[in-house]
Amino acid sequence: DHNDAPVFRIVFIGPPGAGKGTQCRRLSERLSIPHLSTGEMLRATKDGSEVGELVASYIDGGRLAPDDLVMKILTRRLEKADCSSGYLLDGFPRNVQQARLMDDYLSSQDEQLTHVISLCVPQEILIERLARRAETEDRDDDTDETIRVRLEIFESQTRPVLDYYRQSGILTDVDGTGTMDEVSQRLLACVV
Ligand code: AP5
């Protein structure tokens, strides 16, 4: 009976390179709930279509895609059956407007977020991690210039989201430095 299982609706917020994707993949397995990355959803629309080209212009420049587009893609995914027992949101909400739109959506479903995790990593480590990834993987937005823009947008648009949630008492700051296993341990300790 699924009704007795705790429901986790967890938001992960952190600058580029903080380890959101890495840690959400692990926690998703551990808690058996889907990992929803708006970045991955948006990258999947880069298919040469008109919408795809528009999205690519935002992502490749390191700027945020339009809120209404992101909400549309995300809510379509949230309506799938596997989200009924919870989910991990990786990289959303990215600005205060998205946080408000998500609250409206949740109220319309009579639901609430259970945790908001702020993954904290100093800038010099972020830059090191992303520069290393640029050497091995193929992310069009891991260039020096785009990394700089992404970090700036985190500070100006996403950091205010933390203040938005801080008042609600569901926000926890988690140290994202050290090994991936160390970070996973800290995260598990604060959700279960
Ligand atoms: P998104 O895909 O969300 O990327 P990001 O926020 O820039 O984050 P990254 O994927 O770079 O880093 P991460 O925190 O997931 O770290 P990771 O685990 O990969 O967004 C991309 C773009 O999409 C945005 O710029 C925007 O244009 C658009 N977008 C997305 N969401 C949007 C929204 N809601 N609204 C509007 N636009 C949106 O780790 C990074 C690297 O470090 C990896 O190589 C990893 O192996 C390594 N690493 C991880 N942990 C450790 C560790 N503990 N020690 C050493 N190395 C580590």
Residues whose N, C-alpha, C, O or C-beta is under 5 A from the ligand:
A	BS01	AP5	G14 P15 P16 G17 A18 G19 K20 G21 T22 Q23 T38 G39 E40 L42 Y58 I59 G62 R63 L64 A65 V70 D90 G91 F92 R94 R129 R133 G176 G178 T179 M180
